[in-house]
Amino acid sequence: MKVLWDKGASTVAEVVKELEGRLHWKPRTVQTLIRRLADKGALVVETIGREFRYSPAVAQDQCQHEESRSFLDRVFNGRLTPFVAGLMEREDVSKDDLAALRQMLAEAEKKLKK
């Protein structure tokens, strides 16, 4: 999906070429995954002659939100605090990251007060 979000409509061959060196998947594996994503409605298929071009049917931010929500629900019973706490304990956090988190928390608090 990331390749298609970044590059736009592409053929299976174009996706395979883009993934070369990053993933060690066979072209058939990529083709199967793309077909399954299309079957599930995550990709739009356009037929041009004998060629199939695939493009995302869902925006990247929408997909990331849904996947994040699903992960939180499955792994952390829907709770954000244990997830963030676990990351903060095990990952390096930069001053810029902390400043951005403070800003997000301040904005979230303003919304609660309304």
GURO-33905 format. One record per residue (C-alpha): residue in three letters; x, y, z. Coordinates in steps of 0.05 Angstrom, whole numbers, plus 5000, padded with zeros to 4 digits. Example, Ala and Ser with C-alpha at 12.3 -4.5 7.8 and 13.67 -1.06 7.14 Angstrom:
% GURO-33905
ALA524649105156/SER527349795143/
//
This chain:
% GURO-33905
MET500050005000/LYS505750485016/VAL508550414946/LEU501750574916/TRP500551164964/ASP507451444945/LYS507451304870/GLY500051304853/ALA496850824804/SER501750264786/THR502149584754/VAL504348964793/ALA511048994755/GLU512049714777/VAL510649544850/VAL515348944846/LYS520849384817/GLU519749904872/LEU520249364927/GLU526749064899/GLY532149094951/ARG527249265007/LEU523348615011/HIS525547934988/TRP518747744962/LYS517747384897/PRO513747754844/ARG508247234851/THR507547394925/VAL506848134910/GLN501647974857/THR497747544905/LEU497848084959/ILE495548614910/ARG489948174884/ARG487548044956/LEU487748784973/ALA483648914910/ASP478648364929/LYS477848684998/GLY476549364967/ALA483049684991/LEU485349784919/VAL481750034857/VAL483249644793/GLU483349994726/THR484049574663/ILE487849904606/GLY488249434548/ARG491348804576/GLU494549174634/PHE491749254705/ARG493449884743/TYR492149904818/SER491050514862/PRO489150594935/ALA481750614950/VAL483150885019/ALA487451465042/GLN493851315080/ASP491851705142/GLN485051355145/CYS488350675140/GLN493650855192/HIS488151085239/GLU484050455231/GLU490250005239/SER492550395301/ARG485650345332/SER485349595317/PHE492249495347/LEU490549885410/ASP484149495419/ARG487448815409/VAL493848925448/PHE492349465499/ASN484849385510/GLY483850045474/ARG488150435523/LEU493150935496/THR497151065560/PRO500250365567/PHE502150375494/VAL505651055498/ALA508850885565/GLY511750235536/LEU514650595477/MET517651145520/GLU521050635565/ARG524150235508/GLU525450745453/ASP529951355447/VAL525551975449/SER528452625422/LYS527153315451/ASP523253485388/ASP518852865398/LEU517453075470/ALA515853785449/ALA511053525396/LEU507753065447/ARG506853635496/GLN503554055442/MET498853485424/LEU497053385497/ALA495754125507/GLU491154135446/ALA487453515471/GLU486453845539/LYS483454465505/LYS478454025468/LEU476353695533/LYS474954365566/LYS470154565511/
//
